[in-house]
Amino acid sequence: MQTHIIYRKELFLKVMIYILVTLGVDIVLLEVVKLTVLSVIGLIILILPLPLMPLLFRAFTRQMHIELESDQFNFEIEGKVDRINKVIIMSSLESYSIQYPNERFCSIRFNTSDGKSKEFSFFTKKRDPADTDSAELLEIFRKSIYNYNSRKEITRKIFFRPSFYARNAGLYCIIGLSVFLFMGICIASFYKGKTIPLTFLTSLLLIAQLIQKRSKDLEYYKKYSKMPSAE
């Protein structure tokens, strides 16, 4: 099977570093140096990469070929220089989970019995006509694991677990972030009147996205955890 993956976490990390550094410089220029013109320029620099997002996605995207065997999954990733081969042996797995970070991507995470994990993020829309549909691909993984669990000689099953944000830990994280945001807005309003800093609005959008993500992941888990193939 052919598909395309994206190094989502690496992309997110680099984007967040860029946003935090740019916002930090912008706040210093506005609040400390008191240079409004440079602050506006900094804001423009912050939003400038938005039209370039397709190029960023392309830079972190790789073609992948997947071969499923009765006891393992074989992944061949087309790297920039050479091919990268990864193997997941099912007997080493303790559980797996599926999540939808946003409408663009879906991910499957394999957790091994020694506490390690491997995650692959797929595009929900095909990048190439020859790609396997992401929903179909996830279903193939689930059925392969179900078939493995169904074998009589298998004593240690691979369990289907909810993603982080579909668990109580994810809910507590969202509640904690919301409380801190509310406190920050109250403090900022006390010192600056009715003006709400741009950073708070950005944080509010982030929390809204996390709530949507939890809803999607929870819906998926409840739907498929009741099916036999989710064992």
Buried (B, 14 or more C-beta within 10 A) or exposed (E): EBBBBBBBEEBEEBEEEEBEEBBEBBBBBBEEEEEEEBBEEBBEEBEEBEEEEEEBBEEBBBBBBBEBEEEBBEBBBBEEEEEEEEEBEBEBBBBBBBBBBEEBBBBBBBBBEEEEEBBBBBBEEBBEEEBBEBEEBBEBBBEBBBEBBEEEEEEEBBBBBBBBBBBEEBBEBBEEBBEEBEEBBEEBBEEEEEEBBBBBEEBBEEBEEBBBBBEBBBEBBEEBBEEEBBB
